[in-house]
């Protein structure tokens, strides 16, 4: 396995604990004790997934997350938050994270979440598969999304959600259904992770995200993709 994981955590004991467990799964692990060091590491190494604590000195995890996402829209990002800090979860997701873990956590669950992100990044595809719907086009081979022939940068999670919608136009999905189909495991946490990703997608595909034309909220259920 040649998957490279960046672990960004200022507490050495937690960082080493994560590193040991990831290396047992044959991941290649690079460590960083600060936001500055993390930004240096991503210049040196091609990182597949970053495990990122939000409480870092100087450059906090939120800013590191924004920079990582801007530099590499395809990287997987899992943020680590303190118990009960719901605002950290939401802020991290809005900064571009794919998932979150609440400390203290079971390393097995972290590994499962990393593998779920990797599955989305390495999704099986038909080389010829092109999905079109209204002004949108998805090319499965390159995992690219276009609107009116202009490419829209998507994270692996956003790509999986928009593909699910475009494969099932006008179908209403509950948040739990989206979690099951996109995250691909029994998600332990708040379904707000779906809402935040939908908001991010809307900012990218809608002319006016405040009045969405394509991704509709189905009150009491969830969301559906509709081209009026």
C-alpha positions in Angstrom: 0.0 0.0 0.0 1.4 3.4 -1.0 -1.2 5.6 0.7 0.4 8.6 2.4 -1.3 10.1 5.5 -0.3 13.4 7.1 -1.1 13.5 10.8 -1.2 17.0 12.2 -1.4 17.1 16.0 0.5 19.2 18.5 0.3 16.7 21.3 3.1 14.2 20.8 1.5 11.3 22.6 -1.7 11.5 20.5 0.3 12.0 17.3 2.4 8.9 18.0 -0.7 6.9 19.0 -2.3 7.7 15.6 0.9 7.1 13.7 1.4 3.6 15.2 -2.1 2.5 14.5 -2.0 3.8 10.9 1.3 2.2 10.2 -0.2 -1.1 11.4 -2.5 -0.8 8.4 0.5 -0.2 6.2 -0.2 3.4 5.6 2.9 5.7 5.1 2.6 8.3 7.8 4.1 11.8 7.9 3.9 13.8 11.1 3.5 17.5 11.8 3.3 19.2 15.2 2.0 22.6 14.0 0.1 24.2 11.2 3.4 25.7 9.8 5.1 22.3 9.7 2.0 20.8 8.1 2.2 23.3 5.3 5.9 22.6 4.8 5.1 18.8 4.6 2.6 19.2 1.8 5.2 21.0 -0.2 7.6 18.0 0.2 5.2 15.0 -0.1 2.1 14.0 -2.1 -0.5 13.5 0.6 -3.6 11.4 0.1 -5.3 12.0 3.4 -4.7 14.6 6.2 -5.8 13.9 9.8 -5.9 17.4 11.2 -6.4 18.6 14.8 -8.2 21.9 14.8 -6.5 23.2 18.0 -3.0 24.0 16.8 -0.7 26.9 17.9 -0.3 29.9 15.6 -1.9 28.7 12.4 -5.0 26.8 13.6 -6.4 23.7 12.0 -9.2 25.6 10.2 -6.7 27.7 8.3 -4.6 24.7 7.5 -7.7 22.9 6.2 -8.6 25.9 3.9 -5.0 26.0 2.5 -4.9 22.2 2.0 -8.2 22.2 0.2 -7.2 25.2 -2.0 -3.9 23.5 -2.9 -5.4 20.1 -3.6 -9.2 19.8 -4.0 -8.9 16.0 -4.2 -7.1 15.4 -0.9 -9.1 13.7 1.8 -9.3 15.7 5.1 -10.5 14.4 8.5 -10.5 17.0 11.3 -10.1 16.1 15.0 -12.3 18.1 17.4 -12.8 18.2 21.2 -15.9 16.6 22.7 -18.9 18.8 22.7 -17.4 21.5 20.4 -20.1 21.3 17.7 -19.1 24.6 16.3 -15.6 23.2 15.5 -17.2 20.3 13.6 -19.3 22.7 11.5 -16.5 25.2 10.9 -14.1 22.4 9.9 -16.6 21.0 7.4 -17.2 24.4 6.0 -13.5 24.9 5.6 -13.4 21.9 3.3 -13.0 18.8 5.6 -14.6 15.5 4.4 -15.2 14.1 7.9 -14.6 14.6 11.6 -13.6 12.6 14.7 -14.3 13.6 18.3 -11.6 13.1 20.8 -11.1 10.6 22.4 -11.7 8.2 19.6 -11.2 4.6 18.7 -8.3 4.2 16.2 -10.2 1.5 14.4 -13.0 4.0 13.7 -10.4 6.5 12.4 -9.0 3.8 10.1 -12.5 3.0 8.8 -13.1 6.6 8.0 -9.8 7.0 6.2 -10.6 3.9 4.1 -14.1 5.3 3.4 -12.5 8.5 2.0 -10.0 6.4 0.0 -12.9 4.4 -1.5 -14.5 7.6 -2.7 -11.3 8.8 -4.1 -10.7 5.4 -5.9 -14.3 4.8 -6.9 -14.7 2.1 -9.6 -15.8 3.6 -12.9 -16.7 2.8 -16.4 -14.0 4.4 -18.5 -16.7 5.5 -21.0 -19.2 6.7 -18.4 -20.4 10.2 -18.9 -23.4 11.4 -17.0 -25.3 14.5 -18.3 -28.2 16.3 -16.7 -29.3 19.8 -17.7 -26.2 22.0 -17.9 -24.1 19.5 -15.9 -21.7 16.7 -17.0 -19.7 14.2 -15.0 -16.8 12.4 -16.6 -16.3 9.3 -14.4 -12.8 8.5 -15.8 -11.3 11.8 -14.6 -13.8 12.4 -11.8 -14.5 15.9 -13.2 -17.8 17.9 -12.9 -18.7 20.5 -15.5 -21.5 23.1 -15.7 -22.0 24.6 -19.1 -18.6 23.0 -20.1 -16.8 24.9 -17.3 -15.1 22.6 -14.8 -16.2 22.9 -11.1 -13.6 21.8 -8.5 -15.1 19.2 -6.2 -13.8 17.4 -3.1 -14.1 13.6 -3.2 -17.1 13.8 -1.0 -18.8 16.5 -3.0 -18.1 14.6 -6.2 -19.8 11.5 -4.7 -22.8 13.4 -3.6 -23.4 15.2 -6.9 -22.9 12.0 -8.8 -25.5 10.3 -6.6 -27.9 13.1 -7.4 -27.3 13.1 -11.1 -27.7 9.3 -11.3 -31.1 9.7 -9.5 -32.7 13.0 -10.7 -35.8 14.0 -8.9 -35.4 11.3 -6.2 -35.6 12.6 -2.7 -32.8 11.2 -0.4 -32.9 11.4 3.3 -29.7 12.5 5.1 -29.3 9.0 6.4 -29.5 7.6 2.9 -26.9 10.0 1.7 -24.6 9.1 4.6 -25.0 5.4 3.8 -24.5 5.7 0.1 -21.7 8.3 0.1 -19.8 7.7 3.4 -20.4 4.0 3.0 -20.4 3.0 6.7 -22.5 3.4 9.8 -21.7 7.0 10.5 -21.5 7.9 14.2 -22.2 11.6 14.6 -24.4 14.4 13.4 -26.2 14.3 10.0 -25.2 18.0 9.8 -22.2 16.7 7.9 -24.6 16.2 5.0 -26.1 19.7 5.3 -22.7 21.3 5.3 -21.6 19.4 2.2 -24.8 20.4 0.4 -24.2 24.0 1.3 -20.7 23.8 -0.2 -21.9 22.2 -3.4 -24.6 24.8 -3.7 -22.0 27.6 -3.6 -20.3 25.9 -6.5 -23.2 25.0 -8.8 -26.0 27.4 -8.0 -26.3 30.9 -9.5 -27.8 32.0 -6.2 -27.0 29.5 -3.4 -29.6 31.2 -1.1 -32.3 30.3 -3.6 -31.1 26.9 -5.0 -32.4 25.9 -8.4 -30.9 22.5 -8.7 -30.4 21.0 -5.2 -33.8 21.3 -3.5 -34.5 20.9 0.2 -37.3 18.4 0.7 -38.7 19.4 4.1 -38.9 16.6 6.6 -36.9 14.3 4.3 -33.6 15.6 2.9 -32.6 16.7 -0.6 -33.2 16.0 -4.3 -31.6 17.1 -7.5 -34.0 18.7 -9.9 -33.7 20.6 -13.2 -36.7 22.8 -13.7 
